[in-house]
Amino acid sequence: MEVNNRYITIKTHIEGAPKESDFELKSAALALSIEAGSNDVIVKTLYVSIDPYQINRMKSYSSSHKAIVGAARITPGEAIDGHGVAKVVVSGNPEFQKDELVVGLISWGEYKLVKGGGGLRKLDPMGFPLSYHAGIFGYSGLTAYSGFFEICKPRKGEKVFVSGASGSVGNLVGQFAKLFGCYVVGSAGNNEKVALLKEKLGFDDAFNYKEELDLKATLGRYFPDGIDIYFDNVGGEMLEAAVANMNLFGRVAACGVISEYTNASKRAAPNMLDVVYKRIKIQGFLTPDHLNLYADFISTISDHLRNGKIQSLEDISNGVESIPSAFIGLFQGDNIGKKIVCVAQD
């Protein structure tokens, strides 16, 4: 038996903001069989995570390409891998049985042949929606958890600023910070998102950065006593403004620089005198460095979800053909919370 496997590719390397014309929906016959003696696995994609870091993989050159295996450059015309939830269709691997749910590295496609079952693990839904395992229980959640608690090392009562606060990571950082006992302000790109941060997620305050002409003055207004922790998801002018308002021994978690991914002219130039004399710590981090925290993270976040202390924000599109528009929307501020594509229900 074989299926027609539809998947998304890039036509050429992408420089600048992604466009629909950069992508192609391809199809190829895939035999639903495994060679005798093989430990390969064929999975059917159910939910796939859509993440902005992938734009750097689509460039002809990025300094990130050689930093970590998961950031390697994507070859035009080939299937694009991504994290998500899938169901085992055929398995030659004794660790995975037909119809079992798995989570891990799958693809922007309907099916994937996973050599040796590498990068997959069995999934226990724990009573939560399957989409949660492509989102809040996945890299987005662990990024927020490890970045805030391990990189920022918060203390109760500290003042926390989160940029990109309605995104997949930022919204969770703000919620973690509030639960921990910090004062939290977030920035977002429209008034609907600002209202959500304050009214649904419990941020102490929030603002629409697109309505502010002077970000340094804006942060000075929201943080008259200075910022202790800045969780940076955007880079650019926001990082410069945050550094200018940081307190002595402030900490900056450099999680993402989405403003710079598609426009290198927005590259940040924080005042290094402030960094030196205020003894500000700016640290980049990657989630795979903190996989040792995963068990603690899952225990903590699942308890918070069951007790209603944390809200999961998801923005779900349907169908493999919707992946390009879902991805492009990340750079236009279209998503609220974690962007996920449901490729199949079962």
C-alpha positions, 0 to 999 in steps of 0.5 A: 500500500502507498499514500500520496504524501503532501509536504511543504518545501522552499523553492529557493533560499529566502532572504528577507521576509517570507512570502507565499511564493517562496513555498511550494506544496509538493507530493510524492508516493510513499510506500507504507512498508518497511524493509525487513530488518529495518528499525525505521518508522513511518509516522502520520503528522497530526500537529506540527509546531510553527516556529520563527527560528526556521526562517534562519534555516531558510537563508542561504547563510546564517551564523546560526547554521553551524551552531546546533544540528537543529539550526542546519540550513534547509535545502530548497526542494526538500521536506522541512522538518519540525517538531510535533505530534504524530501517529505511528503507521508502520514500524520496524522498531520494537520501541514503537508500535502501529497506532501509537502516538509519538512526539518529536522531530517530524515534518511540514508534511502529511507523513515522514519516514523516520530513520531508526525512529530517531528523535521520536518518543512515545507520547502520553497525552496525560489527559490534555489535548494533543495540540498541547504537546506541539505547543505548551508541553513542547519547546515553547513551554520549556524555552519559557521555563528554562529561560525565566528560571535558569537564565533570569534567576528571578527573585520575588518582587522583581520587575520583569519586562517581556517583549513579544508577550502574546507570543508562544514563549512570551505569554508563558514567561509572563505567567510564570513571573506572576506566579513567582511573585514578580511585577510584570509588564509586556509589550505586544503589537495591537490593542487586542493583545494588550487587553488579553495580557492584562485581562486574561493572563494577569500581567500587571500592565502591557502596551502596544509598542506600535503606538509608542514613538520613544521606547526608552521613555515608554519603558521609563514610564512603565518602570519608574524604578527600573527593570530587573529582568528583561526577557527578550523575544524581539531584539532591535530597538526594544533591547536598546530601550530595555538596557537603558532602563535596567537596574544594577545587576539586571539580567537579559535573557536573549531568547529570540530576535524576531525583528532582526530575522527578516531585516538586518538593519534592525540589529540592536546596539545597546549602550555598552556603557550601561551594560558595563557600569550597571553590571548587566548580564545578557545571555543567549540560550537554546532550549536543548541546553536545558533538557535536564529540566524537562521532567520538572517542567512537565510536572510543574506546567501540568499542575498549573494547567489543571489548577487553572493557574496557567492559561494555554494560548493556541492559534491553530490552522488546519491542513498541510497547505496552510503551513506557509501562511501560518509561518508567514503570519508569525512575522506579521504579528498575526498569531496570538499564542502558540502557532500550530497547524493541525495536519490531520485529526487522526 
